[in-house]
C-alpha cells in the first residue's frame, strides 16, 4: 500500500467517524434521550423563576400545569411572526423601488405581531407571578431592575452588585456563566 492509498483510507475513516459523531448528536437532540425534567418555561418568562431554588422552580412549574404548556406552543409561532414582519420591514427599507405605503403597512403588521406577543407574554407573567410569594415577586422585580435596558450592561456593572437580604430559598447574584458571583460564594 503506497502513501497516497494510506492517506485516502485515513481521510475516509476520519470522515466516517466525524459523520457518526454528528449523526449521534443530532439523533440525541431529536430523540431527547433521558429527558425527564418538566418542560421549561418559555424564555420570555423563565427569568422570573431563575433565582429560585430548583425545588421551588419545579413546584411552580407543576402548579402552572398544562394551560401554560398550551401558551408555550403559541410563543414560538408569534415570535416567528414578529421575526418575519421585521424581516419584511428591513427588506422594504432598502428596496430599490421604495414605497412609503408598503413600508407603513409592514410597520403596521410588525406592531400587530409585537402586540400579540407582548399580550401573551404579560398573561403568562401574571399567571406565573400569581403562584409566587411576596418575597419571590420582590426578587423578580429586583432582577428586572438589575437587568435594566438591554445593551446597558456597562452601566449595570459600574453600579456594582445590589445588596440586602434575600428571601429564603433565593439564589444570590450570578456571574455571566450562571455560577455564584465571587462575593456570594463566601457567604
C-alpha positions in Angstrom: 0.0 0.0 0.0 1.5 3.3 -1.0 1.4 6.6 0.9 -1.5 8.0 -1.2 -3.7 5.0 -0.5 -3.0 5.3 3.2 -3.8 8.9 3.2 -7.1 8.3 1.4 -8.1 5.5 3.7 -7.2 7.6 6.8 -9.3 10.5 5.4 -12.2 8.2 4.8 -12.0 6.8 8.3 -11.8 10.3 9.8 -14.8 11.4 7.7 -16.9 8.4 8.8 -16.0 9.0 12.4 -17.0 12.7 12.2 -20.2 11.8 10.4 -21.1 9.3 13.1 -20.4 11.9 15.8 -22.7 14.4 14.1 -25.4 11.9 13.4 -25.3 10.8 17.1 -25.5 14.3 18.3 -28.4 15.2 16.1 -30.2 11.9 17.0 -29.8 12.7 20.7 -31.3 16.2 20.3 -34.2 14.9 18.2 -35.0 12.0 20.4 -34.3 14.0 23.6 -32.9 10.9 25.2 -33.1 10.8 29.0 -35.2 14.0 29.2 -37.3 13.6 32.4 -37.4 17.2 33.5 -40.6 19.2 33.2 -40.9 21.3 30.1 -39.1 24.6 30.8 -40.9 27.9 31.0 -40.6 29.9 27.8 -37.7 32.2 27.7 -40.0 35.2 27.8 -40.9 34.4 31.4 -38.3 31.9 32.6 -36.3 34.8 34.0 -38.9 35.3 36.8 -38.0 32.0 38.5 -34.3 31.9 37.6 -33.2 33.0 41.1 -35.4 30.5 42.9 -34.1 27.2 44.3 -34.5 24.2 42.0 -37.2 22.7 44.2 -39.3 25.9 44.2 -38.9 26.2 40.4 -40.2 22.6 40.0 -43.1 23.3 42.4 -44.2 26.4 40.4 -43.8 24.6 37.0 -46.1 21.8 38.4 -48.6 24.3 39.7 -48.8 26.0 36.3 -49.6 22.7 34.5 -51.0 22.2 31.0 -52.5 25.6 30.4 -49.0 27.1 30.5 -47.8 24.4 28.0 -50.6 25.4 25.6 -49.4 29.0 25.6 -45.8 27.8 25.4 -46.7 26.4 22.0 -48.1 29.8 20.9 -45.0 31.8 21.8 -42.7 30.4 19.0 -45.4 31.0 16.4 -45.9 34.6 17.4 -42.1 35.2 17.7 -41.8 33.8 14.2 -44.4 36.2 13.0 -42.5 39.1 14.7 -39.3 38.0 13.0 -40.9 37.6 9.6 -42.6 41.1 9.9 -39.3 42.6 11.0 -37.5 40.9 8.0 -40.2 42.4 5.7 -39.7 45.9 7.1 -35.9 45.5 6.6 -36.4 44.4 3.0 -38.7 47.3 2.2 -36.5 49.9 3.8 -33.7 49.1 1.4 -35.8 48.1 -1.7 -34.8 49.7 -5.0 -38.5 50.6 -5.6 -39.1 52.1 -2.2 -42.7 52.7 -1.3 -43.8 54.6 1.8 -47.2 53.0 1.7 -45.7 49.4 1.6 -43.3 50.2 4.4 -46.1 51.8 6.5 -48.2 48.6 6.0 -45.2 46.4 7.0 -44.7 48.5 10.1 -48.4 48.0 11.0 -48.0 44.2 10.7 -44.9 44.3 12.8 -46.7 46.3 15.5 -49.6 43.9 15.5 -47.4 40.9 15.8 -45.4 42.5 18.6 -48.6 43.5 20.4 -49.9 39.9 20.3 -46.5 38.6 21.6 -46.5 41.2 24.4 -50.1 40.4 25.4 -49.4 36.7 25.7 -46.1 37.3 27.5 -47.9 39.6 30.0 -50.7 37.0 30.6 -48.1 34.3 31.2 -46.1 36.5 33.5 -49.2 37.5 35.6 -50.1 33.8 35.9 -46.6 32.9 37.0 -46.3 35.7 39.5 -49.6 34.8 41.0 -48.0 31.5 42.1 -45.1 33.2 43.8 -44.8 34.6 47.3 -44.3 38.3 48.0 -40.5 37.7 48.6 -40.2 35.8 45.3 -42.1 38.6 43.4 -39.8 41.1 45.1 -36.7 39.1 43.9 -38.2 39.0 40.3 -38.7 42.8 40.4 -35.1 43.2 41.6 -33.9 41.0 38.7 -35.7 43.4 36.3 -34.1 46.4 38.0 -30.7 44.7 38.0 -31.0 43.8 34.3 -32.2 47.2 33.2 -32.5 48.1 29.5 -30.9 45.7 27.0 -27.5 46.7 25.9 -26.9 48.7 29.1 -24.7 46.2 30.8 -21.7 48.5 31.3 -23.8 50.9 33.4 -25.2 48.0 35.5 -21.7 46.6 36.1 -20.4 50.1 37.1 -23.3 50.4 39.6 -22.0 47.2 41.4 -23.9 44.4 43.0 -27.2 45.0 44.8 -27.1 44.4 48.5 -29.7 43.5 51.0 -31.2 40.3 52.5 -32.5 37.6 50.2 -35.7 35.7 50.9 -35.3 32.0 52.0 -34.7 29.7 49.0 -33.4 32.5 46.8 -30.1 32.2 45.0 -27.6 35.1 45.2 -26.0 37.0 42.3 -24.6 35.1 39.4 -21.7 35.7 37.1 -22.1 35.5 33.3 -21.8 31.7 33.3 -24.6 31.3 35.9 -22.3 30.4 38.7 -22.5 32.2 42.1 -20.7 35.5 42.0 -17.4 35.6 43.9 -18.8 37.8 46.7 -21.8 35.4 47.3 -19.6 32.3 47.4 -18.1 33.4 50.7 -21.4 33.7 52.5 
